[in-house]
């Protein structure tokens, strides 16, 4: 029995049965988030706003886009709605800003990522190794553009989710049967046609303010968490959420708006659990396995990512391909308060 099953069995004994049932009323969060997007778009299109005012409204829409993404993640895992058609419909709606098809997200994230977390060659989201860096020209170009401690690291967060989704889509389509490819193609085209249609109908001059800037903001908000989920953890040989995941801490208001996405170790133990209950799982993890559990403030996790390379020398060391400096990972020498290269 692997570590994941051991954690889950022990925690299930201590948690109420209803924690493992969907929580349908959480779907109502779609209403305020969508209302913010619609109201902001109307203000940009028909309001006589100065440039700074339009940018300000764009930022608010972008925050709503990010919140919709976190809610869509919870919905597509099955933590909100029991019925598959409703799950995909509402989850797809939440993913409209990122233009990610619900079918693609479930296959990519729910199945391939959660089923193979931090397993090299299996997890589509795992960071590359130094060997892959030398084999792939695109990786070498990326590292020249965004070396360790580059301010461009934070700019990359604003585009990486969409860029990575396109890569995953390209790799996924050939592996599907004809009907599945057709469905995925339709689900992918719907958001693209929607945003193009809105750009034509509401005016291309408004498009950067009601979509382009907001989607960059929304992607940045999502990636600020996603990048910290596993990139400071070791590569694994078997599924172990406590070794392979990091939980971050944020102000309570952000946990509310972001569907407790900060509780990522907890989510990997119980992916289909509503995020309403994951704080209770966190409390138990800290009681039962305090030495294995990894948690730090979000700002510190982002700063640590900025200070360290994203290439693995081996399972427990990151390496800078330019300087050769190596860094430990969580549980293996990483010191977020005073990062120093390993010997």
Secondary structure, DSSP 4 states (H G I P E B T S, - for coil): --HHHHHHHHHHHHS-GGGGS--GGGGGHHHHHHHHHHHHHHHHHHS---HHHHHHHHHHHHHHHHHHHHHHHHHHTTSS-SSHHHHHHHHHHHTTTTT--HHHHIIIIIIIIHHTTT-TTT-TTSPPBHHHHHH-HHHHHHHHHS-TT-THHHHHHTTHHHHHHHHHHHHHHTTS-HHHHHHHHHHHHHHHHHHHHHHHHH-HHHHIIIIIHHHHHHHHHHHHHHHHHHTTSPP-SS--HHHH--EEE--HHHHHHTTTTT-HHHHHHSTTS-TTSHHHHHHHHHHH-TTT--EEEHHHHHHHHHHS-S-EEETTEEE-TTT--EEEBTTBB--TTS---B-
